[in-house]
Amino acid sequence: MEIPLKFAAARSRLGSAFARLPPSVQGLCWVFFAGILFALLNATLRYVSLHLPPMMTSFLRFCFGLLVIAPIVLRNGWGVFRTARPSMQIGRNVIHAAAFGIWYTALPLIPLAEMTAIGFTGPLFITIGAFLFLHEEVRWRRWAAVAVGFAGCWLIVRPGFATVSHGTLLMLAAVPVIAASQLIAKVQTKSDSPNTIICWQTCLMILFFFPPALLVWQSPTWHELGLLAIAGVLGTSANMCLVKAYKVAEISALQPLTFLNIVWASIMGYLVFTDTPDLWTYIGSAVIVASTTYIARREARAQREAVVDATP
């Protein structure tokens, strides 16, 4: 009885000390934890993908997502599924399923560090999509940052100078599709709550991935099921860390620390799969992170200026 009380007291003191830190430092800590959790998540999913078909991995991964949405449904009732635009929910999740179908197919074919580096280009595609489909104003400095970011991607892939693997091509195809899903989700938040979007997403992903998973079904071992359950916990925890980070600090201030994600991915890739990324992967990643950091800072400044202009 004494040990749990001491543990609770120590946890309370640690929490109080953390709360006294400046918000920017708290945000950096949450991003730091999120990066480690995402590296563990991707390593776990890649390991499972080496033993199970990608469509099965996708299906079971989202099945374990029910553990996350069950408390939400119990707390809010079935009304949490009430949506203003059901057709948009379905359309967006068709795109989301295609994106992660490609992602999980590429996962066992590409080193974790390279996968993480290519994933850094997501904000670049979101900027382009926001201009084309949401009609957001994008000035020349942000276009220049997008161009620099894609130059960083070219440094990683180096077509014509290095062999471009099938997995690399699949990952390059997955990132813009994921960006499209994120853009639609951004529009959905204007009429639906995050809980509604998450619940629809989880249930529709299970529905969409069930037929292709059934075609390649093989009995998973308890070990594989356990790893997929762990992946569900890791993914949820990582996203919770990011939400906490974005709540206490600006994204533009946190963006540079995301470069550490490639360090964690490199460590996990080497320890679990003996992957050894080359120097160009790190150089390209640094260029991409620099460009996306600039874009995030420009967006934050534009939002602050819009608030000032709207103030009477």
Short mmCIF file of the C-alpha atoms (twelve columns), coordinates in Angstrom:
data_MODEL
# 
_entry.id   MODEL 
# 
loop_
_atom_site.group_PDB 
_atom_site.id 
_atom_site.type_symbol 
_atom_site.label_atom_id 
_atom_site.label_alt_id 
_atom_site.label_comp_id 
_atom_site.label_asym_id 
_atom_site.label_seq_id 
_atom_site.Cartn_x 
_atom_site.Cartn_y 
_atom_site.Cartn_z 
_atom_site.pdbx_PDB_model_num 
ATOM 1   C CA . MET A 1   0.000   0.000   0.000   1 
ATOM 2   C CA . GLU A 2   2.906   2.325   0.792   1 
ATOM 3   C CA . ILE A 3   4.580   1.877   -2.614  1 
ATOM 4   C CA . PRO A 4   1.519   2.962   -4.695  1 
ATOM 5   C CA . LEU A 5   1.127   6.033   -2.462  1 
ATOM 6   C CA . LYS A 6   4.771   6.984   -2.960  1 
ATOM 7   C CA . PHE A 7   4.400   6.438   -6.710  1 
ATOM 8   C CA . ALA A 8   1.291   8.649   -6.805  1 
ATOM 9   C CA . ALA A 9   3.075   11.375  -4.829  1 
ATOM 10  C CA . ALA A 10  6.116   11.264  -7.115  1 
ATOM 11  C CA . ARG A 11  3.866   11.396  -10.165 1 
ATOM 12  C CA . SER A 12  2.028   14.407  -8.725  1 
ATOM 13  C CA . ARG A 13  5.321   16.242  -8.065  1 
ATOM 14  C CA . LEU A 14  6.545   15.457  -11.589 1 
ATOM 15  C CA . GLY A 15  3.278   16.685  -13.090 1 
ATOM 16  C CA . SER A 16  3.440   19.912  -11.076 1 
ATOM 17  C CA . ALA A 17  7.040   20.516  -12.148 1 
ATOM 18  C CA . PHE A 18  6.120   19.891  -15.809 1 
ATOM 19  C CA . ALA A 19  3.163   22.311  -15.571 1 
ATOM 20  C CA . ARG A 20  5.538   25.076  -14.381 1 
ATOM 21  C CA . LEU A 21  7.621   24.807  -17.560 1 
ATOM 22  C CA . PRO A 22  7.059   27.451  -20.283 1 
ATOM 23  C CA . PRO A 23  4.367   26.370  -22.802 1 
ATOM 24  C CA . SER A 24  6.905   26.207  -25.639 1 
ATOM 25  C CA . VAL A 25  9.088   23.804  -23.618 1 
ATOM 26  C CA . GLN A 26  6.057   21.665  -22.748 1 
ATOM 27  C CA . GLY A 27  5.152   21.504  -26.444 1 
ATOM 28  C CA . LEU A 28  8.676   20.441  -27.400 1 
ATOM 29  C CA . CYS A 29  8.566   17.690  -24.752 1 
ATOM 30  C CA . TRP A 30  5.262   16.361  -26.112 1 
ATOM 31  C CA . VAL A 31  6.634   16.369  -29.682 1 
ATOM 32  C CA . PHE A 32  9.748   14.563  -28.428 1 
ATOM 33  C CA . PHE A 33  7.612   11.814  -26.862 1 
ATOM 34  C CA . ALA A 34  5.362   11.638  -29.936 1 
ATOM 35  C CA . GLY A 35  8.357   11.114  -32.224 1 
ATOM 36  C CA . ILE A 36  9.585   8.144   -30.182 1 
ATOM 37  C CA . LEU A 37  6.086   6.621   -30.077 1 
ATOM 38  C CA . PHE A 38  5.632   7.028   -33.843 1 
ATOM 39  C CA . ALA A 39  8.998   5.355   -34.452 1 
ATOM 40  C CA . LEU A 40  7.943   2.416   -32.258 1 
ATOM 41  C CA . LEU A 41  4.574   2.312   -34.053 1 
ATOM 42  C CA . ASN A 42  6.104   2.189   -37.540 1 
ATOM 43  C CA . ALA A 43  8.667   -0.414  -36.492 1 
ATOM 44  C CA . THR A 44  5.910   -2.578  -34.992 1 
ATOM 45  C CA . LEU A 45  3.691   -2.293  -38.072 1 
ATOM 46  C CA . ARG A 46  6.597   -2.956  -40.418 1 
ATOM 47  C CA . TYR A 47  7.537   -6.082  -38.477 1 
ATOM 48  C CA . VAL A 48  3.967   -7.373  -38.643 1 
ATOM 49  C CA . SER A 49  3.751   -6.465  -42.358 1 
ATOM 50  C CA . LEU A 50  6.690   -8.775  -43.033 1 
ATOM 51  C CA . HIS A 51  4.566   -11.690 -41.791 1 
ATOM 52  C CA . LEU A 52  1.006   -10.712 -42.725 1 
ATOM 53  C CA . PRO A 53  -0.408  -9.331  -45.996 1 
ATOM 54  C CA . PRO A 54  -0.650  -5.508  -45.975 1 
ATOM 55  C CA . MET A 55  -4.442  -5.515  -46.332 1 
ATOM 56  C CA . MET A 56  -4.742  -7.801  -43.312 1 
ATOM 57  C CA . THR A 57  -2.438  -5.557  -41.314 1 
ATOM 58  C CA . SER A 58  -4.550  -2.532  -42.259 1 
ATOM 59  C CA . PHE A 59  -7.814  -4.272  -41.371 1 
ATOM 60  C CA . LEU A 60  -6.648  -5.580  -37.988 1 
ATOM 61  C CA . ARG A 61  -4.933  -2.283  -37.124 1 
ATOM 62  C CA . PHE A 62  -8.223  -0.410  -37.494 1 
ATOM 63  C CA . CYS A 63  -10.141 -3.182  -35.723 1 
ATOM 64  C CA . PHE A 64  -8.032  -2.509  -32.649 1 
ATOM 65  C CA . GLY A 65  -8.940  1.141   -33.147 1 
ATOM 66  C CA . LEU A 66  -12.376 0.167   -31.810 1 
ATOM 67  C CA . LEU A 67  -10.742 0.055   -28.387 1 
ATOM 68  C CA . VAL A 68  -10.166 3.794   -28.772 1 
ATOM 69  C CA . ILE A 69  -13.611 4.831   -30.028 1 
ATOM 70  C CA . ALA A 70  -15.577 2.540   -27.662 1 
ATOM 71  C CA . PRO A 71  -15.204 4.917   -24.666 1 
ATOM 72  C CA . ILE A 72  -16.191 7.838   -26.915 1 
ATOM 73  C CA . VAL A 73  -19.398 6.067   -27.992 1 
ATOM 74  C CA . LEU A 74  -20.187 4.982   -24.419 1 
ATOM 75  C CA . ARG A 75  -19.700 8.529   -23.164 1 
ATOM 76  C CA . ASN A 76  -21.600 10.335  -25.944 1 
ATOM 77  C CA . GLY A 77  -24.022 7.667   -27.206 1 
ATOM 78  C CA . TRP A 78  -24.728 6.784   -30.834 1 
ATOM 79  C CA . GLY A 79  -25.391 10.458  -31.508 1 
ATOM 80  C CA . VAL A 80  -21.631 10.843  -31.938 1 
ATOM 81  C CA . PHE A 81  -22.111 9.397   -35.439 1 
ATOM 82  C CA . ARG A 82  -24.557 12.166  -36.394 1 
ATOM 83  C CA . THR A 83  -22.924 14.109  -39.220 1 
ATOM 84  C CA . ALA A 84  -23.928 17.088  -41.316 1 
ATOM 85  C CA . ARG A 85  -22.456 15.588  -44.509 1 
ATOM 86  C CA . PRO A 86  -22.444 11.762  -44.605 1 
ATOM 87  C CA . SER A 87  -21.432 11.728  -48.280 1 
ATOM 88  C CA . MET A 88  -18.268 13.655  -47.412 1 
ATOM 89  C CA . GLN A 89  -17.515 11.211  -44.587 1 
ATOM 90  C CA . ILE A 90  -17.740 8.291   -47.013 1 
ATOM 91  C CA . GLY A 91  -15.810 10.025  -49.803 1 
ATOM 92  C CA . ARG A 92  -13.039 11.161  -47.528 1 
ATOM 93  C CA . ASN A 93  -12.601 7.700   -46.039 1 
ATOM 94  C CA . VAL A 94  -12.461 6.087   -49.483 1 
ATOM 95  C CA . ILE A 95  -9.441  8.342   -50.099 1 
ATOM 96  C CA . HIS A 96  -8.101  7.583   -46.609 1 
ATOM 97  C CA . ALA A 97  -8.371  3.831   -47.214 1 
ATOM 98  C CA . ALA A 98  -6.557  4.140   -50.552 1 
ATOM 99  C CA . ALA A 99  -3.802  6.193   -48.908 1 
ATOM 100 C CA . PHE A 100 -3.144  3.762   -46.095 1 
ATOM 101 C CA . GLY A 101 -3.539  0.748   -48.370 1 
ATOM 102 C CA . ILE A 102 -0.592  2.128   -50.355 1 
ATOM 103 C CA . TRP A 103 1.247   3.087   -47.152 1 
ATOM 104 C CA . TYR A 104 0.986   -0.382  -45.606 1 
ATOM 105 C CA . THR A 105 2.003   -1.987  -48.893 1 
ATOM 106 C CA . ALA A 106 5.146   0.163   -48.973 1 
ATOM 107 C CA . LEU A 107 5.953   -0.311  -45.284 1 
ATOM 108 C CA . PRO A 108 7.806   -3.655  -45.515 1 
ATOM 109 C CA . LEU A 109 9.636   -2.561  -48.697 1 
ATOM 110 C CA . ILE A 110 11.399  0.595   -47.538 1 
ATOM 111 C CA . PRO A 111 13.707  1.499   -44.629 1 
ATOM 112 C CA . LEU A 112 11.995  3.273   -41.751 1 
ATOM 113 C CA . ALA A 113 14.267  6.330   -42.013 1 
ATOM 114 C CA . GLU A 114 13.504  6.812   -45.707 1 
ATOM 115 C CA . MET A 115 9.784   6.291   -45.072 1 
ATOM 116 C CA . THR A 116 9.860   8.946   -42.341 1 
ATOM 117 C CA . ALA A 117 11.826  11.348  -44.537 1 
ATOM 118 C CA . ILE A 118 9.382   11.061  -47.438 1 
ATOM 119 C CA . GLY A 119 6.516   11.511  -44.982 1 
ATOM 120 C CA . PHE A 120 7.964   14.946  -44.137 1 
ATOM 121 C CA . THR A 121 6.682   16.155  -47.532 1 
ATOM 122 C CA . GLY A 122 3.044   15.948  -46.358 1 
ATOM 123 C CA . PRO A 123 2.782   19.685  -45.455 1 
ATOM 124 C CA . LEU A 124 4.074   20.555  -48.932 1 
ATOM 125 C CA . PHE A 125 1.226   18.665  -50.606 1 
ATOM 126 C CA . ILE A 126 -1.258  20.164  -48.142 1 
ATOM 127 C CA . THR A 127 -0.096  23.656  -49.151 1 
ATOM 128 C CA . ILE A 128 -0.633  22.838  -52.832 1 
ATOM 129 C CA . GLY A 129 -4.019  21.256  -52.144 1 
ATOM 130 C CA . ALA A 130 -5.148  24.215  -50.028 1 
ATOM 131 C CA . PHE A 131 -4.351  26.522  -52.959 1 
ATOM 132 C CA . LEU A 132 -6.033  24.356  -55.607 1 
ATOM 133 C CA . PHE A 133 -9.142  23.170  -53.753 1 
ATOM 134 C CA . LEU A 134 -9.674  25.468  -50.768 1 
ATOM 135 C CA . HIS A 135 -8.621  28.597  -52.683 1 
ATOM 136 C CA . GLU A 136 -6.298  29.715  -49.916 1 
ATOM 137 C CA . GLU A 137 -3.856  32.490  -50.790 1 
ATOM 138 C CA . VAL A 138 -0.283  31.232  -51.153 1 
ATOM 139 C CA . ARG A 139 2.358   33.923  -51.689 1 
ATOM 140 C CA . TRP A 140 5.619   33.472  -53.543 1 
ATOM 141 C CA . ARG A 141 7.699   32.855  -50.410 1 
ATOM 142 C CA . ARG A 142 5.616   29.811  -49.534 1 
ATOM 143 C CA . TRP A 143 5.819   28.577  -53.135 1 
ATOM 144 C CA . ALA A 144 9.594   28.926  -52.880 1 
ATOM 145 C CA . ALA A 145 9.548   26.923  -49.634 1 
ATOM 146 C CA . VAL A 146 7.476   24.209  -51.365 1 
ATOM 147 C CA . ALA A 147 10.015  24.076  -54.209 1 
ATOM 148 C CA . VAL A 148 12.882  23.778  -51.714 1 
ATOM 149 C CA . GLY A 149 11.021  21.008  -49.909 1 
ATOM 150 C CA . PHE A 150 10.608  18.989  -53.078 1 
ATOM 151 C CA . ALA A 151 14.286  19.549  -53.830 1 
ATOM 152 C CA . GLY A 152 14.966  17.890  -50.472 1 
ATOM 153 C CA . CYS A 153 12.764  14.980  -51.514 1 
ATOM 154 C CA . TRP A 154 14.761  14.692  -54.745 1 
ATOM 155 C CA . LEU A 155 17.975  14.513  -52.680 1 
ATOM 156 C CA . ILE A 156 16.557  11.527  -50.802 1 
ATOM 157 C CA . VAL A 157 15.315  9.647   -53.877 1 
ATOM 158 C CA . ARG A 158 17.946  10.899  -56.412 1 
ATOM 159 C CA . PRO A 159 16.324  9.477   -59.569 1 
ATOM 160 C CA . GLY A 160 18.940  8.858   -62.234 1 
ATOM 161 C CA . PHE A 161 21.718  8.708   -59.649 1 
ATOM 162 C CA . ALA A 162 20.432  5.946   -57.381 1 
ATOM 163 C CA . THR A 163 18.088  3.004   -57.785 1 
ATOM 164 C CA . VAL A 164 14.523  4.019   -56.932 1 
ATOM 165 C CA . SER A 165 12.840  1.070   -55.224 1 
ATOM 166 C CA . HIS A 166 9.261   -0.060  -55.642 1 
ATOM 167 C CA . GLY A 167 8.634   0.790   -51.996 1 
ATOM 168 C CA . THR A 168 9.927   4.348   -52.477 1 
ATOM 169 C CA . LEU A 169 7.558   4.906   -55.415 1 
ATOM 170 C CA . LEU A 170 4.628   3.589   -53.368 1 
ATOM 171 C CA . MET A 171 5.485   5.881   -50.437 1 
ATOM 172 C CA . LEU A 172 5.783   8.853   -52.787 1 
ATOM 173 C CA . ALA A 173 2.319   7.988   -54.095 1 
ATOM 174 C CA . ALA A 174 0.844   7.583   -50.595 1 
ATOM 175 C CA . VAL A 175 1.870   10.982  -49.180 1 
ATOM 176 C CA . PRO A 176 -0.208  13.225  -51.511 1 
ATOM 177 C CA . VAL A 177 -3.241  10.953  -51.067 1 
ATOM 178 C CA . ILE A 178 -2.878  11.238  -47.277 1 
ATOM 179 C CA . ALA A 179 -2.603  15.008  -47.699 1 
ATOM 180 C CA . ALA A 180 -5.881  14.991  -49.655 1 
ATOM 181 C CA . SER A 181 -7.574  13.112  -46.811 1 
ATOM 182 C CA . GLN A 182 -6.231  15.636  -44.285 1 
ATOM 183 C CA . LEU A 183 -7.504  18.553  -46.363 1 
ATOM 184 C CA . ILE A 184 -11.016 17.086  -46.475 1 
ATOM 185 C CA . ALA A 185 -10.850 16.458  -42.722 1 
ATOM 186 C CA . LYS A 186 -9.971  20.138  -42.297 1 
ATOM 187 C CA . VAL A 187 -13.177 21.048  -44.138 1 
ATOM 188 C CA . GLN A 188 -15.181 18.536  -42.082 1 
ATOM 189 C CA . THR A 189 -14.147 20.138  -38.784 1 
ATOM 190 C CA . LYS A 190 -16.294 23.152  -39.708 1 
ATOM 191 C CA . SER A 191 -19.472 21.068  -39.339 1 
ATOM 192 C CA . ASP A 192 -18.510 17.890  -37.435 1 
ATOM 193 C CA . SER A 193 -16.682 17.329  -34.154 1 
ATOM 194 C CA . PRO A 194 -13.311 15.525  -34.059 1 
ATOM 195 C CA . ASN A 195 -15.003 12.629  -32.220 1 
ATOM 196 C CA . THR A 196 -17.513 12.233  -35.059 1 
ATOM 197 C CA . ILE A 197 -14.750 12.251  -37.667 1 
ATOM 198 C CA . ILE A 198 -12.679 9.690   -35.734 1 
ATOM 199 C CA . CYS A 199 -15.631 7.337   -35.154 1 
ATOM 200 C CA . TRP A 200 -16.713 7.419   -38.804 1 
ATOM 201 C CA . GLN A 201 -13.126 6.921   -39.927 1 
ATOM 202 C CA . THR A 202 -12.473 3.890   -37.739 1 
ATOM 203 C CA . CYS A 203 -15.708 2.106   -38.676 1 
ATOM 204 C CA . LEU A 204 -15.430 2.845   -42.404 1 
ATOM 205 C CA . MET A 205 -11.776 1.762   -42.515 1 
ATOM 206 C CA . ILE A 206 -12.797 -1.608  -41.056 1 
ATOM 207 C CA . LEU A 207 -15.597 -1.885  -43.614 1 
ATOM 208 C CA . PHE A 208 -13.406 -0.903  -46.590 1 
ATOM 209 C CA . PHE A 209 -10.426 -3.085  -45.653 1 
ATOM 210 C CA . PHE A 210 -12.492 -6.189  -44.801 1 
ATOM 211 C CA . PRO A 211 -13.051 -7.473  -48.415 1 
ATOM 212 C CA . PRO A 212 -9.391  -7.222  -49.543 1 
ATOM 213 C CA . ALA A 213 -8.237  -8.638  -46.182 1 
ATOM 214 C CA . LEU A 214 -10.607 -11.579 -46.621 1 
ATOM 215 C CA . LEU A 215 -9.099  -12.381 -50.029 1 
ATOM 216 C CA . VAL A 216 -5.595  -12.786 -48.546 1 
ATOM 217 C CA . TRP A 217 -6.581  -13.955 -45.068 1 
ATOM 218 C CA . GLN A 218 -4.252  -16.128 -43.052 1 
ATOM 219 C CA . SER A 219 -4.585  -16.968 -39.409 1 
ATOM 220 C CA . PRO A 220 -2.549  -14.474 -37.351 1 
ATOM 221 C CA . THR A 221 -0.659  -15.784 -34.370 1 
ATOM 222 C CA . TRP A 222 -1.339  -14.512 -30.869 1 
ATOM 223 C CA . HIS A 223 2.051   -12.826 -31.055 1 
ATOM 224 C CA . GLU A 224 1.027   -10.885 -34.182 1 
ATOM 225 C CA . LEU A 225 -2.327  -9.941  -32.686 1 
ATOM 226 C CA . GLY A 226 -0.554  -8.711  -29.572 1 
ATOM 227 C CA . LEU A 227 1.771   -6.554  -31.655 1 
ATOM 228 C CA . LEU A 228 -1.176  -5.063  -33.550 1 
ATOM 229 C CA . ALA A 229 -2.892  -4.276  -30.249 1 
ATOM 230 C CA . ILE A 230 0.311   -2.578  -29.077 1 
ATOM 231 C CA . ALA A 231 0.373   -0.637  -32.364 1 
ATOM 232 C CA . GLY A 232 -3.132  0.609   -31.612 1 
ATOM 233 C CA . VAL A 233 -2.037  1.884   -28.203 1 
ATOM 234 C CA . LEU A 234 1.150   3.439   -29.609 1 
ATOM 235 C CA . GLY A 235 -0.710  5.207   -32.397 1 
ATOM 236 C CA . THR A 236 -3.342  6.625   -30.059 1 
ATOM 237 C CA . SER A 237 -0.749  7.726   -27.506 1 
ATOM 238 C CA . ALA A 238 1.417   9.380   -30.166 1 
ATOM 239 C CA . ASN A 239 -1.508  11.347  -31.545 1 
ATOM 240 C CA . MET A 240 -2.531  12.380  -28.021 1 
ATOM 241 C CA . CYS A 241 0.993   13.729  -27.453 1 
ATOM 242 C CA . LEU A 242 0.755   15.752  -30.659 1 
ATOM 243 C CA . VAL A 243 -2.639  17.150  -29.690 1 
ATOM 244 C CA . LYS A 244 -1.227  18.221  -26.313 1 
ATOM 245 C CA . ALA A 245 1.784   19.790  -28.043 1 
ATOM 246 C CA . TYR A 246 -0.370  21.771  -30.470 1 
ATOM 247 C CA . LYS A 247 -2.604  22.883  -27.605 1 
ATOM 248 C CA . VAL A 248 0.198   24.560  -25.635 1 
ATOM 249 C CA . ALA A 249 2.549   25.769  -28.394 1 
ATOM 250 C CA . GLU A 250 2.489   26.974  -31.983 1 
ATOM 251 C CA . ILE A 251 3.144   24.422  -34.698 1 
ATOM 252 C CA . SER A 252 5.819   26.675  -36.201 1 
ATOM 253 C CA . ALA A 253 7.830   26.477  -32.967 1 
ATOM 254 C CA . LEU A 254 7.536   22.686  -32.820 1 
ATOM 255 C CA . GLN A 255 8.264   21.866  -36.461 1 
ATOM 256 C CA . PRO A 256 12.116  21.842  -36.246 1 
ATOM 257 C CA . LEU A 257 12.038  19.130  -33.562 1 
ATOM 258 C CA . THR A 258 10.246  16.774  -35.973 1 
ATOM 259 C CA . PHE A 259 13.656  16.209  -37.586 1 
ATOM 260 C CA . LEU A 260 14.398  14.002  -34.575 1 
ATOM 261 C CA . ASN A 261 11.771  11.588  -35.943 1 
ATOM 262 C CA . ILE A 262 14.255  10.426  -38.547 1 
ATOM 263 C CA . VAL A 263 16.812  9.804   -35.797 1 
ATOM 264 C CA . TRP A 264 14.375  7.578   -33.872 1 
ATOM 265 C CA . ALA A 265 13.350  5.852   -37.117 1 
ATOM 266 C CA . SER A 266 17.014  5.223   -37.973 1 
ATOM 267 C CA . ILE A 267 17.692  3.744   -34.526 1 
ATOM 268 C CA . MET A 268 14.620  1.475   -34.661 1 
ATOM 269 C CA . GLY A 269 15.382  0.503   -38.257 1 
ATOM 270 C CA . TYR A 270 18.922  -0.495  -37.360 1 
ATOM 271 C CA . LEU A 271 18.030  -2.343  -34.142 1 
ATOM 272 C CA . VAL A 272 15.089  -4.290  -35.579 1 
ATOM 273 C CA . PHE A 273 15.832  -4.573  -39.310 1 
ATOM 274 C CA . THR A 274 19.566  -3.620  -39.584 1 
ATOM 275 C CA . ASP A 275 18.618  -0.765  -41.940 1 
ATOM 276 C CA . THR A 276 21.415  1.736   -42.590 1 
ATOM 277 C CA . PRO A 277 20.139  4.942   -44.270 1 
ATOM 278 C CA . ASP A 278 22.674  6.924   -46.291 1 
ATOM 279 C CA . LEU A 279 23.821  10.501  -45.721 1 
ATOM 280 C CA . TRP A 280 21.522  11.862  -48.463 1 
ATOM 281 C CA . THR A 281 18.477  10.742  -46.492 1 
ATOM 282 C CA . TYR A 282 19.507  12.991  -43.602 1 
ATOM 283 C CA . ILE A 283 20.468  15.922  -45.851 1 
ATOM 284 C CA . GLY A 284 17.178  15.718  -47.771 1 
ATOM 285 C CA . SER A 285 15.213  15.438  -44.544 1 
ATOM 286 C CA . ALA A 286 16.896  18.557  -43.139 1 
ATOM 287 C CA . VAL A 287 15.980  20.494  -46.289 1 
ATOM 288 C CA . ILE A 288 12.343  19.309  -46.157 1 
ATOM 289 C CA . VAL A 289 11.978  20.105  -42.440 1 
ATOM 290 C CA . ALA A 290 13.476  23.576  -43.011 1 
ATOM 291 C CA . SER A 291 10.966  24.299  -45.787 1 
ATOM 292 C CA . THR A 292 7.950   22.980  -43.854 1 
ATOM 293 C CA . THR A 293 9.071   24.966  -40.795 1 
ATOM 294 C CA . TYR A 294 9.078   28.122  -42.901 1 
ATOM 295 C CA . ILE A 295 5.606   27.308  -44.241 1 
ATOM 296 C CA . ALA A 296 4.308   26.704  -40.702 1 
ATOM 297 C CA . ARG A 297 5.742   30.022  -39.522 1 
ATOM 298 C CA . ARG A 298 4.190   31.903  -42.455 1 
ATOM 299 C CA . GLU A 299 0.799   30.310  -41.750 1 
ATOM 300 C CA . ALA A 300 1.012   31.168  -38.041 1 
ATOM 301 C CA . ARG A 301 1.911   34.781  -38.872 1 
ATOM 302 C CA . ALA A 302 -0.938  35.010  -41.384 1 
ATOM 303 C CA . GLN A 303 -3.411  33.707  -38.785 1 
ATOM 304 C CA . ARG A 304 -2.240  36.271  -36.215 1 
ATOM 305 C CA . GLU A 305 -2.539  39.082  -38.772 1 
ATOM 306 C CA . ALA A 306 -6.055  37.906  -39.679 1 
ATOM 307 C CA . VAL A 307 -7.078  38.004  -36.009 1 
ATOM 308 C CA . VAL A 308 -5.662  41.522  -35.637 1 
ATOM 309 C CA . ASP A 309 -7.478  42.717  -38.798 1 
ATOM 310 C CA . ALA A 310 -10.756 41.213  -37.543 1 
ATOM 311 C CA . THR A 311 -10.495 42.937  -34.150 1 
ATOM 312 C CA . PRO A 312 -12.782 46.013  -34.039 1 
# 
